[in-house]
Amino acid sequence: MKQIVECVPNISEGRDVEKIRIISSVAEEIDGVKLLNIDPGKATNRTVITFVGEPQQVIDAAFLLIKKAQELIDMRKHSGEHPRMGATDVCPLVPITNISMEECVKWAHKLGKRVGKELGIPIYHYEAAANEEKRKNLANCRQGEYEGLSKKLVDSKWKPDFGPAEFNTSVERSGATAISARDFLVAYNINLNTTSTRRANAVAFDIREAGRIKREGGGILGEIIKDKNGKPLKTPGLFKAVKGIGWFIEEYGVAQISYNLTNINISPLHEVFEKTCERAIARGMRVTGSELVGLVPKKVLIDAGKYFLKRQARSTGIHESEIMKIAIKTLGLDELSPFKPEERVIEYMLDNDTDKPLINMSIRDFANETASESPAPGGGSVAAYCGAMGISLGTMVANLSAHKRGWDDKWEEFSSWADKGMRYQKILIDLVDEDTNAFNNIMDAFRLPKDTDIEKVKRKEAIQEATKNAILTPFKVMDTAYKSMEIMKTMAEIGNPNSITDAAVGALCARTAVIGAFLNVKINCGDCEDKTFVKDILEKGDKLLKKAVALEEYILNVTNSKI
């Protein structure tokens, strides 16, 4: 299976559009690398670049990008709000698909060695790629920033992992680069209605894991309290795996708190946001909005949207795009500029819908394509779509019930049913294209060459494999559509009485999906030579069909008794 790695280099240039374009574009010179996002910041004078690909492709692209940044960015002239020590300040590798952190560490070391040797840039490895404990924290590696490099490089304790340990003419221009392998990091800024960096920092210290230095009397002017070894003691903040600092953004005219969330499972973004709002208010300020830097996993916005919906006692069983809208509006992600999930959510950027053309059609185009002389989409795809429409109606009744006036004590129960309905809906919608793809795979198998005995054997095996898949796909439609009828049954029994007929129509659609899909199972069984498999699947299908018909009858009886 293909391994996918994400690379997120941060370059020390956020103002010169042409330089940013040139540096970013070199990544795509490597075949197979996809440039996902370029996020410049004028005040920070820093740009976050995101691209993905297979490991070797990614480190080749990263090398070219670091080289181009070395050519175009002169750190002797650089200034900005964000801590930095090099033209390419950091270059983390993030495991995305079918690759472990341990493997990513090896690739990070391979990249660091090449950059240090061929480009003469001092390299510090941090996070999972660190070779010693004190270097795991990026802040330690970057302490002193660019201005402190001349002393740091000659300090034996901070000798670079690769590259020159001297502040020569080349390093004076390029600075140093930190390369890591790490989990997905969410860079997140929260805007405050103040211009005070000190007050923004006060909130950041409340939140971040490192907290604040302990002082006598608890005030900022008190003497620092130290341990027996003379090191300052700290009062930890509220959240683990969160780094934070306050700064003033001249571009926006407000102070921000800049967070790095290094483990969103330990410290979810929405919880950090909520506590920041609370602590800001306690200090006489107010959060006005926030911004995400670079790309974000879908989970972050879905979890946030569901959290805020629950706070409003509203159903979470709605499409993910609607859940995200709630998250975006509540977090104020569109305060400073439009926030487009299709451009900012990593899964959407990586998603390839070329194998799902049917579900991306309008309903008119889908109907016209079905009516055309093309044999696909056929009855199997239409059965799946029928099932999807059926459970959509059942889910609608659950959502209407959750929102019904006077039923406020029941919203969680109906929300749970709606969530379940949306899971069935997704499966059935995906099966619309899967059924047509299964048919096309059979056609492709029949087109395989058959000139030699070996080719004939391979062709026959491919046809039989494709045929089994063309049986199992509509069977999955049957199974899912039948299971979805549980929701229509429940909604007919206890759901909003004003929408009971919608639940019944949903049941009719689901029953039709079961019957229609079974017809496709049976006709494809005729070409399958595995008779044991055929016997088993037909017996299971017949039982499913009988149960679906009986359940439909029950739902119709319940419905008719109430209207």
N, C-alpha and C positions, 0 to 999 in steps of 0.2 A: 504493500500500500504506500501511496505517495506521502512523504513527510513534508509538512509545511511549517516554516519558521517565519516569524514576524521580526522585522528589524526597525528600530525607532531612533535613528540618529538625531541628535539635537545640535544644530550648527549655530555658531555665534554671529548670526546675521538675520535681522528681522525687518530691515528697512529697504534695502536695495532689491527691488523686485526682480531685476534682471539677473543678479548674482544668485538669488534664491532659485530662480527657474533653471539656470545652468547647472547648479550643483545638484538639484533634485533630479533633473532629467537624466543624468548619467547613470542612475540606477537602472533605468529601463534599457540601457544598452546591452544588458545581459538578458539573453533569451529566457523566458519563463518567469521573470521577475515582474510583479505587478505593483505599480506605484499607486497607493491607496489614498494618501492624504498629505497635504502640505499646509501647515498651520503656523503662519508667521505672527510675531508679536512685536509691535514697534517699540513699546516702552521697555520690554525685556531685551530687545534687540537680539531675538533668538527665534529660530524656526524649528518646529518639530516635524520631521518627515517620517512617513510610515510606508513601508513596502513589504511584500511577502513573496515567498517562493520556496523552492527546495533548498536545503542547507548550503550546498556548494554554490548554487546560483546566488543566494543571499549574501554570503560572505564575499563573493567576487564583486557584487554590486556595492556592498558596503566599502570595500577597498577603493573602488573607483570614486565613490562619493567623498570619502575622507581625503583622497588625493586631490580631488577638484577643490574641496574646501581649503586645503593647505595652499593651493595656488591662488585662490581668490580672496581669502580673508586674512587680514593682517592684524593679529591680536595686539600689536603695539598701539593700534588706533581704536581699539574696541572699548565701548562702554555700554552698560545696560543694567537694568534692575536685577536681573537673575544672576545668581552665582555661576561662575564659569571659569575654566582654566585652559580652554583650547578652541581652535577654529571649529573642529568637531569636538564638542565638549564631552558628550557621552554617546555611546553606541551599543545599546542593549539588544540582545537576541532573546526572543520570547517563543517558547514552544507552543504551537497552535494545534497541529494534527499529527498523530502517530509518531511523536518524538518525545523522548524523556528530557528532563532537566539535565541529567548527567550527560546526555549526548550533546545538548546545547552548550554545555560548559566546554566540551572538547572543541566544538566549532569556534567558540569565543576565543579560546587560547590559540587556535590556528590563525584566526584573523589578527589577534594581537601580535603574534610573532611576525606575521607578514608585514603589518603596518610598521612595526618597530624597526624591522630590518630594511625594508625597501624604501620607506618614506622618512625614516629617521625621526619619528615622532615618539616621545616617551609614552608608554602605555601602562595604565594602572587597571588591574582587573578587580572588579567589585561584585557585590551580591554573591550569587552562587558560584561565580567564576573566581572569587577571591582566593588567593593562595595563603592568606593568613587572616586571623580573626579580625584584626583592627581594620583591614581593608574591605570588609564586607559592607560597611556603611559608606555610601558615596560621599557623605559630608566629610568624613575623615580623609578620604582620598583627595577631595577638592579643597581641603582647608588651606587658607592662604590665597586661594584662587590663582589667577594668572600672575598677579603681582608678587606672589610669594614663591613662584616656581624656581627662581634662581638659587634660593637657599635650600628649598625642599629637595631638589634634584641631587644635590651633593651631600645630603643627609643620608647616612648609611641605613637609617631606619625606614627611609622612604625612597629607596632606590627603585626605579621603575621595574615592572615585571619584564618588559621588553623595551627596546629602544635606548637612546643615549641618556646617560646619567649626568648630563651637563647642559647648561643653558647656552648652547651655541647659537650662531647666527640664524640657523634654520629653525631651531626651537623657539627662539625669541619671536619669530614671526608666527609659527604654528601653535605654540603652546603645547599642552599635553592632552591626551584623550583617555577617557575611562571607558573600558569595554566590559560588558557583563553578559551573564545569562541570568534571567530573572523571570518571575511570574508576571502576569499582566499587571501593569501599573496604571492607575487612573490618575491623570493630572487634572486637578479640579480647583478652580478659583471661585471664591465667594465674594461678592461685592457688598460694600458697606456704605451707609450714608454718612461718611466721614472722610476727612482728608488726613486724619492722624494715623501715621504709621505705627506710633507707639500704642495707640488703643487697638489697632488691628492686631498687633503682636500680642497684646494682652489676651485677646480671645484665642488666638492661635496657640498660645501657651496652655490655655485651659484644655484645649482639645487634643493636641499632639501627644504622642506617646512619651517623648522626651520631657514634656512638661516645662517647668521653670526652675531656676536656681533658688534654693531656700535662702531667705535672708532674716536677720533678726527683726522681729516685730512684724514680719510679713510684708513690709513695704518695699518699694524699689530702691529706697535710699539706705536701707538697713545693711548691716555688715553681712557678708556672705558666710553662711554656715558650712564648715568643712568637716570631713571625716578625719580619722586619726592619721591618714596618710596625706592630708592637706588638700584632698580633692573636694571640689564643691558638691554638696548634697543637692538633690533635686526632688521636687514634688512632681510625681508623674501626672500626665494628662489623662483624659477620660478614655482615649481610644488607643488600642494596640495597632501596630502596623500603619500608623498615620504620621507623616511628617508635615510640618506647617510653619509658615513664616508670613508676617504682614509686610506689605509694601504699598507705596503710593504709585498709581498708574496715571501718569500725566496725560496720556492719550484719552483716558476716560474721565479724568478729573476726580477720581475717588480712590480710596484705599481699598485694597483687596487682601484677603487671606489666601495664600497659595498653598494648597494641600497636595501631597502625593499619597495616594491610598495604595499601599503595596500588597494588601490582601483584602479584597472586597468581601470575602466570606467571613472574616473576623470583624471587619469594620465596614458595613455597607454604606454607600455614599449617602443614602437618604437619612441615615441615623446621624452621620457627621453633619449634614445640613441642618437637621432639626436642632441638634445641640448647639451648633454655631448660632442659629437664630436665637435660642434661649439665652446664651451667654452674651450675645450682642445687646439684647434688650436689657439684660441686667446691668450692662455698662453704659446704658443711655444711647445705644445705637440701634440701627435696624438693618437687616439684610434686605437688599433691594433686588437681588438676582444672583446668578452664578454663570460660570462658563466652563465647558469641558475643553481641554487642550488635546488635539489629536483625536484618535478614534477611541471608542469605548465598547466593551462587550455588551451585547443585547441584554444580558441578565441585569446589568446595572439599572437600566431604565425600566425594564419590566418589574423588577423587585420594587423600585421606587414608586412606580405607578400603582401597583397593587397595594402598597403600604398606604398611600394617600387615599386611594379609593376606600379602603377599609376604615380609615379615619373618618370618612364621610358616610360610613355605613351604606356603601354602594356595592353592587355586585362586581366581582372581578372577572366574571365569565363573559368577556367581550374580546373583540379582536385585538391583537397585540398593538396595532397602530393606534387604537383608541386608548389603550393603557399608557402608551408612550406619550400621547398628547397630555394626559393628566400629569405625568412626570415632568414634562418639559415646562408646562405652565406653572406648576407648583414650585419647581426649583428655579424658575425664572431663567431658563437656559437661553431664551430668545430675547433677553433684555437688551443686550449689547449688539446683537446681530442675529439674523434668522438662523434657526437650528433645524437642519434637514436630516432626519434619521438615515435616509438612504445614502447620505454622504458622510455620516459620522459613526454609524454602527458597523463594527467590523464584520459581523456575519452578513450584513446586507452588501457590503463591499466585496465579500468573497463569494457570495451566492451566485451560482450560474444557472439561470432559468432556461437555457437553450434546450434542455431536455424536458421542459414543462411548457410547451407552447400553448396547449389548450387552456390551462387555467389562467393564462395571462390574456386570453381573448375577452372581448366584451360578450355579453350573453347573445347579442344579435349575431356577432361573428361566429360564435360557437354553434349557434343554430344553423347558420348558413353553411359552415364547414361540414356539419353533420349531414345536411341535406344534399351535399355535392356528390359527384360520382366517385369520389375517393372512398375506399372501403373502411377507412378509419378517420375519425373516431366512429365506433360502432356501438352496438348494444351494451357492451361491457363498460365503456366510458360513460355512456348516458346513464346506465344503472348506478354507477358510482356518483355521478353528479346528482342524480335523483335522491340518493341517500344523503348526500351533503345538504341538499335543500331541506330534506326532512328533519335532520337533526338541527339545522339552523332554526327552523320553526319551533322545535322543542326548547332550544336554548333561549329563543326570544321570549317564550312564555315564562321561563325561569327568571329571566331578567325583569320582565314586567311585574312578576310576583314579588321579586326582591325590592322593587321600587314602589309597590302599591301602598297608598296612604292607609294608615291604620295597621299595617303588617310589619312595623319597624322591628318587632321582636323576632321576625322570621327571616330577615334579609340574609343572614349568614347561611342558613339552610339552603335557600334558593340560589345563593351565590355559588355554593358548592356544586349544585346540580348544573349550573351554567358553565362552570369551569370544566366539568366532566364533558359536557356537550361540546365545548370548543375543542377538546382533545379529539373527540370522535370526528368532528367536522374536518379538522386538519388532515386526519388519516384518509378520509373519503375524498377530499379535494385532491390530495396527492395521487390517489388511485385513479383519478380521471385520466391523467397522462400515463400512469404506469400501465394501465390496461392497453392503451394504444401502443406504447413502447413494446409491450409483450407481443402483440400481434406483429409489429414491425421486425422484432427479433426473429420470429419464425420465418418471415419472408427473407431476411438476410441469410438465415441458415440454409434455406433452399437455394440461394444464389451461390453458395460455396462451390469451388471446383470439384469435379468428380471424374477426373481423367485417369487417376491411378487408384489401385486398391486402397492405399493408405488414405488418399483424399476421400474416397467413398466412405470409409469407416469414420473418419473425422466429421464428415458432413452429416452422416446419420446420427452420430452422437450429439452433434450440435442441434439438429432438428428435434431430437427427443428431449434434450435439456430445455430448449426454448418452449417446447410443447408443454412440459410440466410447469414451467413458469406461467404460461398462458392459462393454465388450469388453476394454479394456486392464487393468481392475482384476483380473478373474479370471486374465488372462494373467500378471499380476505374481505372483499366488498360485502359478500353475504354475511360473514361473521360480524363485521363492524356495524353494518346497518341493523342487524338484529339486536346487537347489544345496545345500540343507541335508542332502541324503542323503549328501554327501561325509563328513559327520561320523559318521553311522551306519555307513558303510562302514569308516572308520578305526577306530571303536570295536569293530566286529565283528572286525577284523583284529588289533588290538594292545591293545584295552581290557581292563578287568577281566574275566577269564573268567567270574566269578560273575554278571555282569550282561549277558552277551552276548545273551540273548534279549530284553532290554529294547531293545538297539540294533536288533534285528530287528523288533520291534513298532513302533519309531519309523519304520523304513523302510517298513513296511506303511502306516502312517498318511500318510507323506509321498507315497508312490505314489498312495494314494487321493485325496489333496489335488490332485495333478497331474491325475488322470483326471477328478475331479469338477469342477475348475475349467475344464478344457477343454470339458466339456459345456456350461457356461455361456457360454464364449467362442463356441462354435459356434451356440448358439440365438440369441444376441444379434447375431451376424453376419447373420442373416436379415433384420434390419431396417435394416442399414447400406447406404446407396446408393453408398458409395465402394468399388467392387469391387476396385480395386488394393490398397487397404488390407486388405480382407477376404482376398484371395488370399494376401497376404504373411503376415498374422497366423495364418491356418490352416496354412500350410506350416511356420511356426516352431513352432506348437503341436503339430503332428503329430510333428515331430522330438523335441521335449521329451518327449512322452508315450512314445515308443519308447525313448528313453534312460532314462527313469525306470523303465519296466517291466523293462528289461534290468538295470539297477543293482539293483533290488529282488531279482531272481532271483539275482544274484551274492551279495548280502548274505545271503539265505536259505541259499544253498549253503554259504557260509563258516560260518554259524551252525550248521547241521545237522551239519557235519563236526566240530564241537567239542563237541557235546552227546551 
